[in-house]
Amino acid sequence: MPREYRQDAVLALAELALTLESEWDRRLAAGDDLVLTLGKFATPAELHSLTKVPGHVDFTLDIRSQDLAVLDGMEALLRAAAE
Protein backbone atom coordinates (compact mmCIF):
# COMPACT_ATOMS: atom_id res chain seq x y z
CA MET A 1 0.00 0.00 0.00
CA PRO A 2 1.52 3.38 -0.97
CA ARG A 3 2.36 5.54 2.01
CA GLU A 4 -0.10 8.32 1.13
CA TYR A 5 -3.00 5.85 1.40
CA ARG A 6 -1.97 4.21 4.66
CA GLN A 7 -3.88 4.82 7.85
CA ASP A 8 -1.50 3.21 10.31
CA ALA A 9 -3.14 2.99 13.72
CA VAL A 10 0.19 2.37 15.48
CA LEU A 11 1.73 5.54 14.07
CA ALA A 12 -1.41 7.49 14.95
CA LEU A 13 -1.22 6.22 18.53
CA ALA A 14 2.48 7.12 18.70
CA GLU A 15 1.62 10.65 17.60
CA LEU A 16 -1.16 10.81 20.20
CA ALA A 17 1.25 9.60 22.90
CA LEU A 18 3.75 12.34 22.00
CA THR A 19 0.99 14.96 22.07
CA LEU A 20 -0.11 13.84 25.53
CA GLU A 21 3.48 13.70 26.80
CA SER A 22 4.14 17.24 25.54
CA GLU A 23 1.00 18.56 27.22
CA TRP A 24 1.93 16.78 30.44
CA ASP A 25 5.35 18.48 30.40
CA ARG A 26 3.69 21.84 29.76
CA ARG A 27 1.18 21.40 32.57
CA LEU A 28 3.79 20.23 35.09
CA ALA A 29 5.92 23.27 34.25
CA ALA A 30 2.83 25.42 34.94
CA GLY A 31 2.42 23.76 38.35
CA ASP A 32 -0.64 21.65 37.48
CA ASP A 33 -1.39 18.40 39.31
CA LEU A 34 -1.32 15.70 36.62
CA VAL A 35 -0.26 12.08 36.17
CA LEU A 36 -0.52 10.30 32.83
CA THR A 37 0.25 6.68 31.95
CA LEU A 38 -0.05 5.00 28.55
CA GLY A 39 0.39 1.26 28.27
CA LYS A 40 -0.58 -2.11 26.80
CA PHE A 41 -0.08 -1.17 23.16
CA ALA A 42 -1.24 -4.13 21.00
CA THR A 43 -2.57 -4.92 17.57
CA PRO A 44 -4.86 -7.95 17.49
CA ALA A 45 -2.91 -10.84 15.94
CA GLU A 46 -6.01 -12.19 14.21
CA LEU A 47 -6.43 -8.88 12.30
CA HIS A 48 -2.81 -8.10 11.42
CA SER A 49 0.17 -9.82 9.96
CA LEU A 50 3.79 -8.81 9.69
CA THR A 51 3.21 -7.14 6.31
CA LYS A 52 -0.24 -5.60 6.86
CA VAL A 53 -0.65 -1.95 7.88
CA PRO A 54 -2.38 -2.04 11.27
CA GLY A 55 -5.81 -0.45 11.19
CA HIS A 56 -6.55 -1.08 14.85
CA VAL A 57 -4.56 -0.80 18.05
CA ASP A 58 -5.64 -1.39 21.63
CA PHE A 59 -4.09 0.60 24.44
CA THR A 60 -4.68 1.75 27.98
CA LEU A 61 -4.66 5.35 29.14
CA ASP A 62 -4.81 6.58 32.72
CA ILE A 63 -5.04 10.33 33.37
CA ARG A 64 -5.31 11.50 36.97
CA SER A 65 -5.52 14.82 38.73
CA GLN A 66 -7.18 16.24 41.81
CA ASP A 67 -8.05 19.31 39.73
CA LEU A 68 -11.24 18.87 37.67
CA ALA A 69 -10.24 21.71 35.33
CA VAL A 70 -7.00 19.89 34.49
CA LEU A 71 -8.91 16.68 33.76
CA ASP A 72 -11.41 18.56 31.60
CA GLY A 73 -8.56 20.17 29.68
CA MET A 74 -6.84 16.84 29.12
CA GLU A 75 -10.10 15.28 27.94
CA ALA A 76 -10.59 18.11 25.45
CA LEU A 77 -7.01 17.74 24.20
CA LEU A 78 -7.40 13.96 23.90
CA ARG A 79 -10.64 14.26 21.93
CA ALA A 80 -9.21 16.91 19.60
CA ALA A 81 -6.00 14.96 19.02
CA ALA A 82 -7.90 11.73 18.38
CA GLU A 83 -9.98 13.35 15.67
N, C-alpha and C positions, 0 to 999 in steps of 0.2 A: 504494500500500500504506500503510495507516495506520501511524503511527510506532510504536505499541505492538506491532505485529506484525513490524517490521523486524528483521533480524539482519544489520546492516551490517558486513561484514568489515573495511572500511577504518577505521571508527570504533573497532572492537574493537582493531585493531592500533595505532591512535593512543593508546588508553588503555593498552595494554601498553607502548608506547614511553615514555609518561610515568611509568608504574610503575617501569620499569627505570632511567630517568634519575634518579628520586627516590632509589631505592636506591643508585645509583652515587654520588650526592651524599652520602648518609648514610655510606656505606662509606669514601669518601675523607676525610670529616671525622673518621672514627674511625681513620684512618691505614692502612687496608687498601690492598693493592696490587691495582688493578683497572683494566681498560680495557674499554670497551664501545662497539661501533659497530653501528648499524642502518643499512641501506641498501637500495637497489634495490626500493622499494615499487612494485608493479605489479598491476593487475587484468588478467587475460587478455582481450584485445579480442574474441575469439571468443565469450566467455561473457557479456560485459557491454556495455550500450549507455549512452548518455548519461542515459537516464531509468530505468535498472534499478538496483535496490539491489544493490551488489556482495556476493555470497555467498562470494567467494574472493579472497584477496590473496596474492601471493608477496612474500617479502622475505628479506633476508639479515641474519644476526645473528652478530656475532663478540664473544665474551666471553673475555678473557684475564686471567690472574693467575699468579703464581709460587706462590701459596698455594692448595693443594688445598681447604682448608676454605672459602675465599672462593668458589672455583668451585662447590663442592657447595652452598653457600648460595644462590648465584645460580641454579643449576639448580633448586633447590627452589622459589625464588621464581617463576621463569619457569613452571614446571609448574603451580603453584597459580594464578598469574595467568591462564594460558591456559585453565584450566578455567572 
